Amino acid sequence: MSSRHFLYLNTHRLSAYGWRQGKLYPEGVFENDDAGLQLFAEYLARRRGSHFSLLANVAEEGYTLETIPYLQGRDRQTLIKRKIGQHFLSSPLTAAISLGYEKTQRKNEKLLLSALTNPSHFEPWLRRITDAEAPLAGIYTLAQLGGELLKRLGLASKRCLLLTLQDHSIRESYLVQGQAHFSRMAPLADSSIAGIASAFTAESGKLRQYLIGQRLIGRNEDLPVFILAHPQTIPAIEKAHPEQEGLPNFTAIDSHAAAHKIKLHALPEDNRSESLFLHLLATAPPGQQFAGEIHRHDYVLSQIRRGLIAAGSIALLAGLLFAAKEIYRAHQLREESTTLNAAAADLDRRYREISATFPQLGVDNETLHRLTERYGELRGLQRQPAASYRMLSRVLDRMPAVVLEGIDWKNGNFSPTAAAIGAGPEILTVRGLVRQEQASTRQTLAVFDRFVEALSADPANTVKVLQRPFGIDSGSALRGGDGTDEESKPRRFAIEIVRKAAP
């Protein structure tokens, strides 16, 4: 993971801090001259790949409120850039904070536009950061962190003033709902405890009068004032404060107690509070910052690189987990295979022991195996006359005068190929007689002909008459018998049925 470093820039110099295990460690102080800039460039070169955040405490800050129509996406961004250009044309270090929407039908959006209006003061330092390709997360101001500090201390207010001391100057911020709507620096002429206390109380009154003059607050509005100071300075501030009129709601914040609440381990040694704001920047950076896309180019690339590395790590981890799963599965399969092989070997041993007790057949196992398979094939090729018999019985049921005397059934034109595909015909030779009491010859022949026609009605049958009940040829005439005994005598017949195999 990339290390984090924090840069604190004031009007004269830049201080660098490292962040390790939740603590800030000083790493160097660089003056605003050629020698200091060169040392700063060398400092950056030794920390390639580290991420940097810059906290600025400069006098040139601008704030303005704007209202824009309800827009989204690229149209909104274009309009915000146009508004920023109208108010802060000469500075690329700007930020836009949404303050919500008006409760009207148009839903206009309220914006707080702010800028660092002296970019030339930042340019030498930012150029070294860009040349070193150091990822810059953003540029922030003390006023941005004032609302977060009061929130951590449980002193958040709808409107308030926050006064802090750093770099021999007093930072005065007007906060609305935790957002800085105005901030300025006031020089500190007397650095004694009495001088600091007097300056705090004097500047709070001046700032209130300025805000009233700008119509940012009402003349009779009760405006809380919070002053962050060293514990030794607080009694002097409380003593000096009653001299000021119009600021009845006054709270002095012990910087040591504030450090404990925000979990800052190194307590401030004097009234300066930059260490508290640097710790807040490290632990809870604001959502908005002043650096442009050009200054944050390397940081964006670093984030993309980190995202790709994270995605690759996740893919690698997923691959390792899948490989581990497959290795475990392969191990299980090997164990199962070993168990099955052992069981098969045991069964083979038992088979050989049992087969050794069998009587000897005079043929080897391979020959016996082939004979068994051939026998099974022949059994599968056998055909039964059940279907033909059922067909014949249905016809005989309809003709009681026809008496069956015998049936011969066989497979016709048998060959192994034809039998294998079920293509050989069945041949039935049916012998019987027509028995009718006091029936004439013609009636007997009519019964026989109907019997033949009934058998021929099945499309699978081909019927051939081998013997008719009466001998008839083309040269003889059909005539009745000489007596009753001759007519009632049973007349035998024989027919052959060639039946195709069912598909």
C-alpha positions as CSV (number, residue, x, y, z in Angstrom):
1,M,0.0,0.0,0.0
2,S,1.3,3.5,-0.8
3,S,2.5,5.6,2.1
4,R,0.7,8.9,2.8
5,H,2.4,12.3,3.3
6,F,0.9,15.7,4.2
7,L,2.1,19.1,3.2
8,Y,1.3,22.2,5.1
9,L,1.8,25.4,3.1
10,N,1.6,28.9,4.6
11,T,2.7,32.3,3.3
12,H,6.5,31.7,3.9
13,R,7.3,28.0,3.8
14,L,6.1,24.4,3.3
15,S,6.3,21.7,6.0
16,A,6.1,18.0,5.2
17,Y,4.8,15.3,7.5
18,G,4.6,11.5,7.2
19,W,1.7,9.4,8.3
20,R,2.5,6.1,10.0
21,Q,0.4,4.1,12.4
22,G,-2.1,6.9,12.9
23,K,0.5,9.5,13.8
24,L,2.1,12.5,12.0
25,Y,5.9,12.7,11.9
26,P,7.8,15.8,10.7
27,E,9.9,15.1,7.6
28,G,11.2,18.6,6.7
29,V,10.6,22.3,6.3
30,F,11.2,24.0,3.0
31,E,11.5,27.8,2.6
32,N,9.9,29.6,-0.3
33,D,13.1,30.2,-2.3
34,D,15.2,28.5,-4.9
35,A,17.1,26.5,-2.3
36,G,14.0,25.4,-0.5
37,L,12.3,24.4,-3.7
38,Q,15.3,22.3,-4.7
39,L,15.3,20.5,-1.4
40,F,11.6,19.9,-1.8
41,A,12.1,18.4,-5.3
42,E,14.8,16.0,-3.7
43,Y,12.3,15.2,-0.9
44,L,9.7,14.2,-3.5
45,A,12.2,12.2,-5.6
46,R,13.0,10.0,-2.5
47,R,9.3,9.2,-2.1
48,R,8.1,8.1,-5.5
49,G,4.8,6.3,-5.4
50,S,3.7,8.0,-2.2
51,H,0.4,9.9,-2.0
52,F,0.4,13.6,-1.0
53,S,-2.3,15.9,0.4
54,L,-1.7,19.7,0.7
55,L,-3.2,21.8,3.5
56,A,-3.0,25.6,2.7
57,N,-3.2,28.5,5.2
58,V,-3.1,31.6,2.9
59,A,-4.8,34.9,3.0
60,E,-6.1,34.8,-0.6
61,E,-9.4,32.9,-0.3
62,G,-12.6,33.8,-2.1
63,Y,-16.2,32.7,-1.4
64,T,-19.5,33.4,-3.2
65,L,-23.0,32.0,-3.2
66,E,-24.7,31.2,-6.5
67,T,-28.1,29.7,-7.6
68,I,-28.4,27.7,-10.8
69,P,-31.3,25.9,-12.4
70,Y,-31.9,22.2,-11.7
71,L,-29.5,20.4,-14.1
72,Q,-27.7,17.1,-14.1
73,G,-24.6,15.5,-15.7
74,R,-22.5,17.4,-18.2
75,D,-24.8,20.4,-18.4
76,R,-24.5,21.0,-14.7
77,Q,-20.7,20.7,-14.8
78,T,-20.5,23.1,-17.7
79,L,-22.7,25.7,-16.0
80,I,-20.7,25.4,-12.7
81,K,-17.4,26.0,-14.6
82,R,-19.0,29.0,-16.3
83,K,-20.0,30.5,-12.9
84,I,-16.6,29.8,-11.4
85,G,-15.0,31.5,-14.4
86,Q,-17.2,34.6,-13.9
87,H,-16.1,35.0,-10.2
88,F,-12.6,33.5,-10.2
89,L,-11.3,33.8,-13.7
90,S,-7.6,34.0,-12.8
91,S,-7.5,30.9,-10.6
92,P,-7.6,27.2,-11.5
93,L,-7.7,26.3,-7.8
94,T,-11.5,26.3,-7.2
95,A,-14.2,24.2,-5.6
96,A,-18.0,24.0,-5.8
97,I,-20.1,22.7,-3.0
98,S,-23.8,22.0,-3.3
99,L,-25.9,23.4,-0.5
100,G,-29.1,21.7,-1.6
101,Y,-32.2,22.7,-3.6
102,E,-34.7,25.4,-3.0
103,K,-38.2,24.2,-2.1
104,T,-39.9,25.7,-5.1
105,Q,-41.3,24.3,-8.3
106,R,-38.1,25.1,-10.2
107,K,-35.9,23.3,-7.6
108,N,-33.0,25.7,-8.1
109,E,-29.7,24.5,-6.7
110,K,-27.7,26.6,-4.3
111,L,-23.9,26.5,-4.7
112,L,-21.0,27.7,-2.6
113,L,-18.2,28.6,-4.9
114,S,-14.7,29.1,-3.4
115,A,-11.2,29.6,-4.7
116,L,-7.6,30.2,-3.8
117,T,-7.2,33.5,-5.6
118,N,-3.4,33.6,-5.6
119,P,-2.4,30.6,-7.7
120,S,1.1,32.0,-8.2
121,H,1.9,31.2,-4.6
122,F,1.1,27.6,-5.2
123,E,2.6,27.3,-8.7
124,P,6.3,26.6,-7.7
125,W,5.3,23.9,-5.3
126,L,2.8,22.3,-7.6
127,R,5.3,22.3,-10.5
128,R,7.7,20.3,-8.4
129,I,5.0,17.8,-7.5
130,T,4.0,17.5,-11.2
131,D,7.7,17.1,-12.3
132,A,8.2,14.4,-9.7
133,E,5.0,12.6,-10.9
134,A,4.0,12.5,-7.3
135,P,0.3,11.6,-6.8
136,L,-1.5,14.7,-5.3
137,A,-4.8,13.7,-3.7
138,G,-6.0,17.3,-3.3
139,I,-5.5,20.8,-2.0
140,Y,-7.5,21.7,1.1
141,T,-7.8,24.8,3.4
142,L,-8.1,25.2,7.2
143,A,-11.6,26.7,6.8
144,Q,-12.8,23.5,5.1
145,L,-11.8,21.5,8.2
146,G,-13.4,23.9,10.8
147,G,-16.8,22.3,10.5
148,E,-15.4,18.8,10.9
149,L,-13.5,19.9,14.0
150,L,-16.6,21.4,15.7
151,K,-18.5,18.2,14.8
152,R,-15.9,16.0,16.4
153,L,-16.0,18.2,19.5
154,G,-19.8,18.1,19.7
155,L,-20.1,21.8,19.1
156,A,-21.7,21.9,15.7
157,S,-24.0,24.9,15.2
158,K,-26.2,26.2,12.4
159,R,-24.2,29.5,12.2
160,C,-21.0,30.2,14.1
161,L,-17.6,31.8,14.1
162,L,-14.4,29.8,14.5
163,L,-11.1,31.5,15.4
164,T,-7.8,29.6,15.5
165,L,-4.1,30.6,15.7
166,Q,-1.4,29.4,13.3
167,D,1.7,30.9,11.7
168,H,1.6,34.1,13.7
169,S,-1.9,34.9,12.3
170,I,-5.5,34.3,13.3
171,R,-7.7,32.4,11.0
172,E,-11.3,33.7,11.2
173,S,-14.0,31.5,9.6
174,Y,-17.8,32.0,9.3
175,L,-19.4,28.5,9.2
176,V,-23.0,27.7,8.1
177,Q,-24.1,24.1,8.6
178,G,-20.4,23.1,8.9
179,Q,-19.4,24.8,5.5
180,A,-17.1,27.8,5.5
181,H,-18.9,30.7,3.8
182,F,-16.2,33.2,4.6
183,S,-12.6,33.0,5.9
184,R,-9.8,35.5,6.3
185,M,-6.4,35.9,8.1
186,A,-5.6,38.6,10.6
187,P,-1.9,39.3,11.5
188,L,-0.9,38.8,15.1
189,A,1.3,41.7,16.3
190,D,1.8,40.6,19.9
191,S,2.6,36.8,20.5
192,S,2.3,37.0,24.3
193,I,-0.6,35.3,26.0
194,A,-2.2,38.6,26.8
195,G,-1.7,39.8,23.2
196,I,-3.2,36.6,21.8
197,A,-6.2,36.8,24.1
198,S,-6.8,40.4,23.2
199,A,-6.4,39.7,19.5
200,F,-8.9,36.8,19.6
201,T,-11.6,38.9,21.3
202,A,-10.9,41.9,19.1
203,E,-11.0,40.0,15.9
204,S,-14.2,38.2,16.8
205,G,-16.0,41.5,17.2
206,K,-14.5,42.9,13.9
207,L,-15.6,39.8,12.0
208,R,-19.1,40.0,13.3
209,Q,-19.4,43.6,12.3
210,Y,-18.0,42.7,8.8
211,L,-20.6,40.0,8.4
212,I,-23.4,42.3,9.4
213,G,-22.1,44.9,6.9
214,Q,-22.1,42.2,4.2
215,R,-25.7,41.2,5.2
216,L,-24.6,37.7,5.9
217,I,-26.1,37.8,9.4
218,G,-28.6,39.9,11.1
219,R,-27.6,42.8,13.4
220,N,-29.4,41.2,16.4
221,E,-28.6,37.6,15.6
222,D,-27.1,35.5,18.3
223,L,-23.9,34.2,16.7
224,P,-21.9,31.6,18.7
225,V,-18.1,32.2,18.7
226,F,-15.6,29.3,19.2
227,I,-12.0,30.1,20.0
228,L,-9.4,27.3,19.9
229,A,-6.5,28.0,22.2
230,H,-3.9,26.5,24.5
231,P,-5.1,25.7,28.1
232,Q,-2.8,28.4,29.5
233,T,-4.3,31.1,27.2
234,I,-8.0,30.3,28.0
235,P,-8.1,32.3,31.3
236,A,-6.7,35.4,29.6
237,I,-9.2,35.0,26.7
238,E,-12.1,34.7,29.2
239,K,-10.9,37.7,31.1
240,A,-10.6,39.8,27.9
241,H,-13.8,38.7,26.3
242,P,-16.3,40.6,28.6
243,E,-14.9,43.9,27.2
244,Q,-16.5,43.0,23.8
245,E,-20.1,43.7,23.3
246,G,-22.5,41.9,21.0
247,L,-20.9,38.5,21.4
248,P,-22.5,37.0,24.4
249,N,-22.4,33.4,23.2
250,F,-18.7,32.8,23.6
251,T,-16.9,29.4,24.0
252,A,-13.2,28.8,24.5
253,I,-12.0,25.4,23.3
254,D,-9.1,23.7,25.1
255,S,-6.7,22.6,22.4
256,H,-5.5,19.7,24.5
257,A,-9.0,18.4,25.2
258,A,-9.8,18.8,21.5
259,A,-6.6,16.7,20.6
260,H,-7.8,13.9,22.9
261,K,-11.3,13.9,21.3
262,I,-10.0,13.7,17.8
263,K,-7.3,11.1,19.0
264,L,-4.3,13.2,18.3
265,H,-1.5,11.8,20.4
266,A,0.9,14.7,20.2
267,L,-0.6,17.6,22.2
268,P,0.0,21.1,20.9
269,E,2.8,22.9,22.7
270,D,1.4,26.4,22.1
271,N,-1.6,28.1,20.7
272,R,-0.9,27.0,17.1
273,S,-3.5,24.5,15.9
274,E,-2.2,23.3,12.5
275,S,-1.4,19.9,14.0
276,L,-5.1,19.4,14.8
277,F,-6.1,20.3,11.2
278,L,-3.5,18.0,9.7
279,H,-4.7,15.1,11.8
280,L,-8.3,15.8,10.7
281,L,-7.1,15.9,7.1
282,A,-5.5,12.5,7.5
283,T,-8.5,10.9,9.2
284,A,-11.5,12.7,7.6
285,P,-10.6,14.6,4.5
286,P,-13.3,16.9,3.0
287,G,-15.3,15.7,0.0
288,Q,-14.3,18.8,-2.0
289,Q,-10.8,20.0,-2.8
290,F,-9.2,22.8,-4.9
291,A,-6.7,21.0,-7.1
292,G,-7.6,20.8,-10.8
293,E,-7.5,17.8,-13.1
294,I,-3.9,18.6,-14.3
295,H,-2.6,18.6,-10.7
296,R,-4.4,15.3,-9.8
297,H,-3.4,13.5,-13.0
298,D,-0.8,11.3,-11.4
299,Y,-3.1,10.6,-8.5
300,V,-5.9,9.4,-10.8
301,L,-3.4,7.2,-12.6
302,S,-2.3,5.9,-9.2
303,Q,-5.9,5.1,-8.3
304,I,-6.5,3.3,-11.6
305,R,-3.3,1.4,-11.1
306,R,-4.4,0.5,-7.6
307,G,-7.8,-0.6,-8.8
308,L,-6.2,-2.8,-11.5
309,I,-3.8,-4.3,-8.9
310,A,-6.8,-5.0,-6.6
311,A,-8.8,-6.5,-9.4
312,G,-5.8,-8.7,-10.4
313,S,-5.3,-9.7,-6.8
314,I,-8.9,-10.7,-6.5
315,A,-8.7,-12.7,-9.7
316,L,-5.5,-14.3,-8.5
317,L,-7.1,-15.1,-5.2
318,A,-10.1,-16.6,-7.0
319,G,-7.8,-18.6,-9.1
320,L,-5.9,-19.9,-6.1
321,L,-9.1,-20.8,-4.4
322,F,-10.4,-22.6,-7.5
323,A,-7.0,-24.4,-7.9
324,A,-7.1,-25.4,-4.2
325,K,-10.7,-26.7,-4.7
326,E,-9.6,-28.7,-7.7
327,I,-6.5,-30.1,-5.9
328,Y,-8.7,-31.2,-3.1
329,R,-11.2,-32.8,-5.5
330,A,-8.4,-34.5,-7.3
331,H,-7.1,-35.8,-4.0
332,Q,-10.5,-37.1,-3.1
333,L,-10.8,-38.8,-6.6
334,R,-7.3,-40.4,-6.1
335,E,-8.4,-41.8,-2.7
336,E,-11.7,-43.1,-4.2
337,S,-9.7,-44.6,-7.1
338,T,-7.3,-46.3,-4.7
339,T,-10.2,-47.6,-2.6
340,L,-12.0,-49.0,-5.8
341,N,-8.9,-50.6,-7.1
342,A,-8.3,-52.3,-3.8
343,A,-11.9,-53.5,-3.8
344,A,-11.6,-54.7,-7.4
345,A,-8.4,-56.6,-6.5
346,D,-10.1,-58.2,-3.5
347,L,-13.1,-59.2,-5.7
348,D,-10.7,-60.6,-8.4
349,R,-8.8,-62.6,-5.7
350,R,-12.1,-64.0,-4.3
351,Y,-13.3,-64.9,-7.8
352,R,-10.1,-66.8,-8.6
353,E,-10.4,-68.6,-5.3
354,I,-14.0,-69.6,-6.0
355,S,-13.4,-70.4,-9.7
356,A,-10.6,-72.8,-8.6
357,T,-13.3,-75.0,-7.0
358,F,-15.4,-75.2,-10.2
359,P,-15.3,-78.6,-12.2
360,Q,-13.1,-78.4,-15.3
361,L,-15.0,-78.2,-18.6
362,G,-12.2,-79.0,-21.0
363,V,-12.4,-75.5,-22.6
364,D,-10.6,-72.4,-21.7
365,N,-12.4,-69.3,-20.3
366,E,-12.1,-67.3,-23.6
367,T,-13.8,-70.1,-25.7
368,L,-16.5,-70.5,-23.1
369,H,-17.1,-66.7,-23.1
370,R,-17.5,-66.7,-26.9
371,L,-19.9,-69.7,-26.8
372,T,-22.0,-67.9,-24.1
373,E,-22.2,-64.8,-26.2
374,R,-23.1,-66.7,-29.3
375,Y,-25.8,-68.6,-27.4
376,G,-27.2,-65.3,-26.2
377,E,-27.3,-64.0,-29.8
378,L,-29.1,-67.1,-31.0
379,R,-31.7,-66.8,-28.2
380,G,-32.2,-63.2,-29.2
381,L,-32.9,-64.3,-32.8
382,Q,-35.6,-66.8,-32.0
383,R,-39.1,-65.9,-33.1
384,Q,-42.4,-67.2,-31.7
385,P,-45.6,-68.0,-33.6
386,A,-47.9,-66.3,-31.0
387,A,-48.8,-63.4,-33.2
388,S,-49.8,-65.7,-36.2
389,Y,-51.8,-68.0,-33.9
390,R,-53.7,-65.1,-32.5
391,M,-54.6,-63.8,-36.0
392,L,-55.8,-67.3,-37.0
393,S,-57.8,-67.8,-33.8
394,R,-59.7,-64.5,-34.3
395,V,-60.7,-65.6,-37.8
396,L,-61.8,-69.1,-36.6
397,D,-63.9,-67.5,-33.8
398,R,-66.0,-65.8,-36.5
399,M,-66.5,-69.1,-38.5
400,P,-67.7,-72.0,-36.3
401,A,-68.2,-74.2,-39.4
402,V,-64.4,-74.3,-40.0
403,V,-62.8,-76.9,-37.8
404,L,-59.0,-76.8,-37.3
405,E,-57.2,-80.2,-37.5
406,G,-53.5,-79.1,-37.6
407,I,-51.0,-76.2,-38.0
408,D,-47.5,-76.3,-39.2
409,W,-45.4,-73.2,-38.5
410,K,-41.9,-72.4,-39.6
411,N,-39.7,-69.5,-40.6
412,G,-39.5,-69.2,-44.3
413,N,-36.3,-68.2,-46.3
414,F,-34.2,-68.2,-43.0
415,S,-30.8,-66.7,-43.1
416,P,-28.7,-65.1,-40.2
417,T,-28.9,-61.7,-41.8
418,A,-32.7,-61.8,-42.4
419,A,-33.3,-63.1,-38.9
420,A,-31.1,-60.5,-37.4
421,I,-33.1,-57.7,-38.8
422,G,-36.5,-59.5,-38.4
423,A,-37.1,-59.7,-42.1
424,G,-37.9,-63.4,-42.7
425,P,-41.5,-64.4,-43.3
426,E,-43.5,-66.9,-41.3
427,I,-45.2,-69.8,-43.1
428,L,-48.3,-71.5,-41.6
429,T,-49.8,-74.6,-43.2
430,V,-53.4,-74.9,-41.9
431,R,-55.3,-78.1,-42.2
432,G,-58.9,-78.4,-41.4
433,L,-62.4,-79.3,-42.6
434,V,-65.8,-77.6,-43.1
435,R,-68.5,-79.3,-41.2
436,Q,-72.1,-78.2,-41.8
437,E,-75.3,-80.2,-41.3
438,Q,-77.3,-80.7,-44.5
439,A,-75.3,-78.2,-46.4
440,S,-74.9,-78.3,-50.2
441,T,-71.6,-78.3,-52.0
442,R,-72.0,-74.7,-52.9
443,Q,-72.7,-73.7,-49.3
444,T,-69.6,-75.6,-48.2
445,L,-67.4,-73.9,-50.8
446,A,-68.9,-70.5,-49.9
447,V,-67.9,-71.0,-46.2
448,F,-64.4,-72.0,-47.3
449,D,-64.1,-69.0,-49.6
450,R,-65.1,-66.6,-46.8
451,F,-62.5,-68.2,-44.6
452,V,-59.8,-67.6,-47.2
453,E,-61.0,-64.0,-47.7
454,A,-60.9,-63.3,-43.9
455,L,-57.3,-64.5,-43.8
456,S,-56.4,-62.5,-46.9
457,A,-57.9,-59.3,-45.3
458,D,-54.8,-59.0,-43.2
459,P,-52.2,-57.1,-45.4
460,A,-49.4,-59.1,-43.8
461,N,-50.8,-62.4,-45.1
462,T,-50.5,-64.0,-48.5
463,V,-52.9,-67.0,-48.7
464,K,-52.4,-70.0,-51.0
465,V,-54.9,-72.8,-51.2
466,L,-53.3,-76.2,-51.2
467,Q,-56.5,-78.3,-51.1
468,R,-60.1,-77.2,-51.4
469,P,-63.0,-79.1,-49.8
470,F,-64.0,-80.4,-53.2
471,G,-61.8,-81.2,-56.0
472,I,-62.5,-78.7,-58.8
473,D,-60.5,-78.2,-62.0
474,S,-61.2,-76.2,-65.2
475,G,-62.4,-79.2,-67.1
476,S,-65.0,-80.6,-64.7
477,A,-68.4,-79.5,-63.6
478,L,-69.5,-78.9,-60.1
479,R,-72.5,-81.1,-59.1
480,G,-74.1,-82.3,-56.0
481,G,-73.7,-85.7,-54.4
482,D,-75.8,-88.7,-54.9
483,G,-77.2,-88.7,-51.5
484,T,-77.6,-87.1,-48.1
485,D,-74.6,-89.0,-46.7
486,E,-72.4,-87.6,-49.4
487,E,-73.4,-84.0,-48.8
488,S,-73.0,-84.2,-45.0
489,K,-69.6,-85.8,-45.2
490,P,-66.8,-83.5,-43.8
491,R,-64.8,-81.8,-46.4
492,R,-61.1,-81.3,-45.6
493,F,-58.9,-78.5,-46.9
494,A,-55.3,-77.3,-46.6
495,I,-54.1,-73.7,-47.1
496,E,-50.7,-72.1,-46.8
497,I,-50.3,-68.6,-45.2
498,V,-47.1,-66.7,-45.8
499,R,-47.0,-63.9,-43.2
500,K,-44.6,-61.0,-43.3
501,A,-42.7,-60.0,-40.2
502,A,-44.2,-57.1,-38.2
503,P,-42.1,-53.8,-38.8
